């Protein structure tokens, strides 16, 4: 990685960290996807990632969620059963990400398909 790209990456991280206090307050120090508490939380940007960081595209997530999101190949499917609750979140970014994950998981998991059917019934 070039120095210029490292510098841009660090600048973006600094901008995201600016949202830290607001995110921690919003999530009450719990993962906004699985509700894990008393764990380390990280800022995660929900796609599509805007050119400039935006609070509404950010979530606080735990290491387990972050690892599962980073590798679909090694995803722990049962961990994502929490999405049946997260899909009703008042945080739009959590809702969007949970519905996207449920759609992906519904191809091979009946519980995810049922969750999608439940939310489409409510809409």
Residue pairs with C-beta under 8 A, 6 or more apart in sequence:
1 9
12 53
15 52
15 53
16 43
16 45
16 53
16 58
17 43
18 53
19 43
19 53
19 55
19 58
20 43
22 55
23 43
23 55
23 58
23 59
23 60
24 41
24 60
26 32
26 60
26 91
27 41
27 59
27 60
29 37
29 41
30 36
30 37
30 60
31 37
31 39
31 41
31 60
31 61
31 62
31 64
31 65
32 59
32 60
32 61
32 86
32 89
32 91
32 93
32 94
33 59
33 61
33 62
33 65
33 82
33 83
33 86
33 94
33 97
33 98
34 61
34 62
34 64
34 65
34 79
34 82
34 86
35 82
35 85
35 86
36 62
36 64
36 65
39 62
39 63
39 64
40 62
40 63
41 60
41 61
41 62
42 60
42 61
42 62
42 63
42 66
43 58
43 59
43 60
44 58
44 59
44 60
44 61
44 65
44 66
44 69
45 53
45 57
45 58
46 57
46 58
46 59
46 93
46 96
46 97
49 57
50 57
56 92
56 93
57 93
58 93
59 91
59 93
59 94
59 97
61 69
64 76
64 79
65 79
67 74
68 74
68 75
68 76
68 79
68 80
72 104
77 105
77 108
77 109
80 101
80 102
80 105
80 112
81 111
83 98
83 101
83 102
83 105
83 112
83 115
84 111
84 115
84 118
86 94
86 95
86 98
87 95
87 98
87 99
87 102
87 115
87 119
88 95
88 119
89 95
89 98
99 116
99 119
102 112
102 115
102 116
103 112
103 116
105 112
106 112
106 113
106 115
106 116
